[in-house]
Amino acid sequence: MSFRDDSEDARGDLRKPFLHTGSWYRMGSRQSSMMGSSQVIRDSSISVVACVLIVALGPIQFGFTSGYSSPTQTAIIEDLKLSVSEYSLFGSLSNVGAMVGAIASGQMAEYIGRKGSIMIAAIPNILGWLAISFARDTSFLYMGRLLEGFGVGIISYTVPVYIAEIAPQNLRGALGSVNQLSVTIGIMLAYLLGLFVQWRALAVLGILPCTILIPGLFFIPESPRWLAKMGMTEDFEASLQVLRGFDTDISLEVNEIKRALASTSRRTTIQFAELKRRRYWLPLMICIGLLILQQLSGANGVLFYSSTIFETAGVKNSNVATFGLGAIQVIATGVTTSIIDKAGRKLLLIISSAGMALSLLLVAVSFFIQDLVSDQSGLHSIMGILSVVGVVGMVVAFSLGMGPIPWVIMSEILPVNIKGLAGSVATLANWFCSFVVTMTANLLLTWSSAGTFAIYMVLCVLALVFSIIWVPETKGRTLEEIQSSFR
């Protein structure tokens, strides 16, 4: 298996629609003197933040897809006469579609660019929501879920890479965390709207993020690093100038990016066999390890079981409580976004995985004691409350590090000439593990609630050890400096 590392002349015309769209992108730095100050975004942080806010609609779609199946379960089962197993299949099919999308994401991002890939990913999402909204049986329901998953698989790789490649180094961590923050916002919106909106109408509302995203992409520049890699020097410099501000001297950054590209292999393909070289296998191993442990830590399993835990603790409306948990997740991820560039990636990963392990230990012990005492005893109620505290603590700890940071690390450390191949492999591993956790959570919880959370706790300890030993600190370093350090 191989992928293209350089552009070919025959492909130039194919890429142009994705490179020169948007009036303020077409104006290069040479035209900035002809415009008034009110027409030009001069502050580089404002330019980059505007781009990030537009592409963040993709992860919001991602989160909405993930959260949709929770508030709609009872209504869909009743309306379409589904069995619980049929609905479980519906919920898990998004992971299957995402695995296919992950395989395609790296090649697409290399071939037509980051913007083009995000735009293409939005189309199956729209079609998927329409299929679900008009579903009369499982065929349209399943097809829609697969289409959504395919789009989400592409988005989950491409958006973090795009954000990392356009962000200045002092903001890269915070802006990269916006990806996961947007996912949590999407989940929370699905929970909230699901309290008031019928399931078909909720599916129609799911179309909105991508219908806004597609036109928005025409007003932001393509990744300058991708343009440089493709040999489009003039477009590369114009894109970087827009992102950094027309009054900013970009010569140092331009030269650094050019030097980094010149030091990479100029051959058109990279083979799997070459991944044996340390400069390739080490960052790939770190990415795969983090993204696998992110899922195996049991976050999806805990969130899946949160309604039952709330019911055990005596919460009358578990759907409202689940929405509250989603809101807490958004707030905690927002905190990470604000501190990641000061605290650093490695420290937050260590704190996060340790906090998750302790929280899961509390949940496991609570369930273990509940199984030993009478349902009517005061101790049983206390353990129910402690289990809720543990779940909330686990979600907060996950949001502080293991949720957003693996995607940030992946977008930062992969060398530019293997990013498409390696990114696809790492994203595929993440979605496969997500599928495994989603499918096995119910079986494990039926076997033993305490045992299930104990298993997740052990995996969080493994994530802690992995973060301490293997994960590098990337705070305050350019992408080129990070990637060259693996040589």
N, C-alpha and C positions, 0 to 999 in steps of 0.2 A: 504494500500500500504506500502511496506517495501523494504529495500535493505540490501545487505550483508555488515556487518561491519568488519568481519575478514575472513581470507582465510581458505579454506578447503584443506586438503592434496590431495584430488582427483583433485584439480584444479592446482596443482603445475606445472605439465608437460605442461598444456595449456599455462601458462604464461611464461615459460622459453624462447621461441623464442623472447619475447619482453624484456627480462631482460639481456641477455648475448650477445647481438649483438654488433659488432664494436670492432675492435682490441684494441683500446686504452681504451675502457671500460673494456674489459676482463682482462686486466692487472691489478690487484688490487694494493693497496698500498704496499703489501708485495713484489711485483716484481719491484717496482720503482727503487730500488738500482741497478738492473741489466741493466738499460737502460741509455744511454747517455743523456746529458742535451738537445740535439737537438731533441730527440725523445719524450720528456715529456713536456706537458704544465704545467708549474709550477705556473704561476700566476692565482689565482682563478678567477679574473675578466675576464681574457682571456678565460678560460674554459667555464664560464657561458655565456659570450657574444657569443661564438661560438655556444653553444646550442640554445640560443635565436634566433640567426640569421637563424638557420636551421628551427626551428618551426615557425618563422615569415613568412615563405612561405605560411603557412596555412591562416593567415589573409590577405596576399596579394591576395590569391585566393578568399577569402571572398569579398574584395573590388572590384576585377575585375568582380565578379558576379554582384555586386550591380551597378557598373558603365556601364556594357555592354549594358543595354537596352536603355540608353540615346542616344548615337551616331548612333545606328543601327535602330532606330524606323522607319524612312522613308523608308529605303532600304528593311527591312523585310516586311513591309506592302505592298510595291509595288511588290516584288518578289513572295510572297506567297498569294497575294490577300486577305489580312486580313482586317477586319474592325478595327476601333480604339478601340472598346470594346474588341475585341479578343486580340489585342496587349496589352491592359491594363491588361487583365487576365494573359497573358504571363509574364508581368513584376511583378505581385503580387504573382505568384505561388512560387517564391523562398521563400517568407515569410511563405507560407503554409508548404513547405518542411522543412524549418528551425524549425518550431514549432514541427514537428515530430522528427527531429533530436535533438532538445532540450530535449524532453521527454526521449529519449534514451541515451543522453550524460552522465548523471550522473551515470546511471547503468553501462554503458560501461567503464567509467573512473575508477569505483570502481572494476569492474570484471577483466578487462585485462590490466589496468594501463593507464597512461596518454599517453605514446608513442603508445601503441597498438590502442587506440581510435583515435589518430590523423592519424595513418596509415590507419585505416579502413575508416575514413572520406574522405581521399584523393581518394579512389576508385570511389564512386558515383560521385564525382566532375569530374573525367576524363570521365566517361561514359556519364555524362550529357552534357559535351561540345561536345563529339563525336556525340551524338544524335542531338544536335542543328546544328552542322556543316553539317550533312547529311539530315536535315529535308526537306521534300517536302510538308508537310501540318502541321496542328496544332498538330497532335498527337505526333510526334517526338519532336516538339518544346516544347510542354507542359511537356512531360515526361522528357526531358533534364533539364528543369528549376526546376522541382520538385526534381530530383536527385541532382542537384547542391545545392538547398536549404537544403536538408537533410544533406549533407556533411558540409555545412556552419554552420548549427545549432549545430553540434557536435564540430566543430572547435571553435565556438564563446565561448563555455564554457571551453573546455579542454585546449586550449593554454594559457589563462590567469592563470588558476590553475597551470599548469606545470611550467610556468615562476615564479610564486610566490613561489612555493615549492622548486625551485632550487637556487633562488637568495639569496645572502647575504643581511642582513637587510638594509645596507647602500646603496644598489643599487636596492632594490626591486621596488621602485616606478618608477624609470627611466626605468628599464627593463620591468616592467609591462606595461608602456605606449607605449613600442615598438609595442604591440599588435594593438592598435588603429592607431599608426603611419603607420603600415604596411597596415591596411585597407585603409587609405587615399591614400597611394602610389598605391595600387591596383586600386582604383577608378580613380586616375589621369592617370595611364597607359591606362586604358580602354578608357578614354576621348581622350588621345593623339593618341593612335593607331587607334582609330575610325575615326580620321580625314583623315587617309591615307589608311586604310586597309578595304577591302570588308568584309561584316558581317560574311560570312562563314569562311574566313581566320582568322578573329578576334576570332571566337569561337575555332579554332584550337590552336591559340596562348594561349588561356585560359587554355589549358592543361599543359603548361610548369611549372607553380609553383608546382603543385602536382607531376609531373613526376620527379622533382628534389627533392621534399620533401621526397618521399618514400625511396629512397636509403640513403638520408641524415640521416634519423632516425636511421639507423643501426650504426651510428658512434657517437651517444650521449647516455648518461646514462638515465635510468629511474629515475623518481622522488624519491629521498631518503626517503621522508616522506611517500609516498605510499608504498614503500618496507618495511619500518618499521611497518606501520600499518598492512601489510599482514603477519608480523612475519618473514620476510626474513632478519634476523639480519646481516648476513655476506654480502649479496648483498647491504643492506642499507648502511653499513659502507664503502664498496668499492665505491659505487656510490658517496657518500658524499666526500670521499677522492679525487676522480677524479675532482669533481666540485670545491673543495677548494684548490687543489694543493697537490702534493705528499709530499711536505716539510712542510705542514701546520698541526698543532696539532688540530684535530677535536674532541677531547674528550669532551670538554665542550658542544659543539653543539650536539653531540651524546647523552650525558646524558640529556640535556634539552628536546630533542625530545622524548626520552624514558620516561621521567617523565610525559610529557604531554600526551602521549599515555596511560600510566598506569593509569592516573586519569580519562580517559574516560570510558564509559560503555564497558564492555567486552562481553556483549550479542551479538548475531549474527545479530539481527535485531533492527531497530528503527522504531517505529510506528508513524503515523501521530499524534496520540493523545499526544505523548510526546513532540511535538513541542509547547505545551502550556507552557512549562517551560521557564522561562525568558532567560536562557542561550542559548536557541534555537530560540524562537520566535523573540527576539529583533534583533539579527544580520540578521535573515531571512527577517524581516520587512524592515530593512534598505536597504538590497540588492534589494528587490522587488521594494521598493519605488524609489530608485535611477534609476534602470533600466527602470521602467515605465515612470518616469519623463524625462529621457533621450530621449525617443521617443516622448512623448506628448508635449515636448517643441517645436516641429515643425521643427526640423532640416531637416528631410526628405521632409516635405512639402515645406520648403523654397528652398531647392536645386532642388526639382521637378519643382518649378516655376521660377527658376533663368533665364532660357532662355527667357521667356516672359518678365521678368523684364528688362533684357538687351535690348530686342527689344523696349520696351517702352522708354528706355533712349536713344534710337537712335543708339545702337551698331549694326553694319551691320552683323557681323558674330557671332551669339550667341553661336555656338559650340566652337569657339575659346575662347570666353569669359568664357564659362562654364569650359573649360580646365584651364583657368587662375584661376578661383575660386577654382578648385581642387588643383592647385599648392599652392595657399595661404593656403588652409586647411592643406596640408602636412607641410608647413613651420611652421604654428602655432602649430601643434601637436608636431613637432620637438622641439620647444621652451619649451613646457610642459615637454617633456621627459628630457630636460636638467635641469629643475628647480624644478621638483616635489619633489625630496628628500630634497631640501633645504627649499622651500616655504611651503611644507606640502599639504596633500590632501584637508583638510577642507577649507583652505584659498582659494585655487584655485577653488574649487567648488563654493564658495560664489562669488568670482570675476567673474567667468564664467556665473553663472545664472543671476547675476545683469547686466552684459554686454549684455547678450542675451535679457533680458527684455527691456533695453534701446534701443537696436538696432531694435527690433521688434516694439517698440513704434514709432520709426522714420519711419519705413516702413508703418505701419498702418496709421499714420498721412499723409504721403506723398500720399498714395492711396486715402485717404478720400478727401484731397484737390484736387487731380486730377479729382475726380468725380464731383467736384463742378465747375471747371473752363473749359474754352474752350480748345479744343485740340490744337489750333493754338497759344495759349497765351504763353508768356515767362515763366509764373509761372508754367504752365504744364510741360515744359521741365526741369525747376529747380527741381520740385517734382520728376520727373523721375530719375534725377541724385541722389537726396537724397535717393530714394528707393534703388538704387544700393549700395550707401554707407552703408545703413542699412543692406542690405543682406550680404555684405562683413564683416561688423562688427559683425553680428550675427554668421557667419561661424567661424571667428577668435575667438570669445568668446566661442563658442561651443567647439572648438578644444583645448582651454586652460584648460578645466575642465570637462564639462558635456559629452564630447565625450569619452576620455580615462579613466577618474577616476572611474566611476561606476564599470567598469570591474576590475580595480585594487582593489577597496574596496571589491568587491564580492570574489575575490580570497584570500583576507587577513583575513576577519572576520568570515567566516563560520567555526564552529567547525568541526574537522576532521571527527567525527563519523556521521555527518549529511550532509557532503559536497555534496555527490552524489545526495541525495534526494532534499535538499534545493537548490543546484545549478541548478538542472533541472527545478525546479519550477520558480526560478528567471529568468533563461534564456528563459523559455517558455513565461513568462509574457512580457519580452522585445520584443520577436518576434511577439507576438499577437498584442501588441500596435503598432509595426512597420507596421503590416498588416493593422490595422485600420487607421493609419495616411495616409499610401499610398493610400488606397482605398477612403478615404473621402476628401483628399486634393483637388482633382479636383471639387468635388461637392461643397465644402465650398467656393472655389475660384470663382466658377460660381455664387454662392449666393452673396458674397461680399468679395472683396480682402481686404479692410480695416478691415472688421469684422473678417476675418480669422486670420490675423496677430495680431489682438487685442486678440483673444482667445489664440493664442500661447503665447502672452506676459503675460497674466494672469497665464498661466501654468508655465512660467519661474519664475514668482514671487513666486508661490507655491514651486517650486524647491529651490529657495533661502531660504525661510522659513524653509523648510525641512532640508536643509544642515546646517543651523545655529542651529537648535534645536536637530536634531537626529544623524547626522553623526559624528562619533568619529574621532579624529586625530590618524593616525596609523604610522606616520613618526617616524623612528628610533627605532621601537619596533619589536621584533621577532614575528613570527606567533603565537607561543605558548603564548607569553605575551598578544597579542591582544585577542586571543580567550579565555584565562582564565579570562580576565577582565570582560566578560559578566556573569560570575558566581556570 
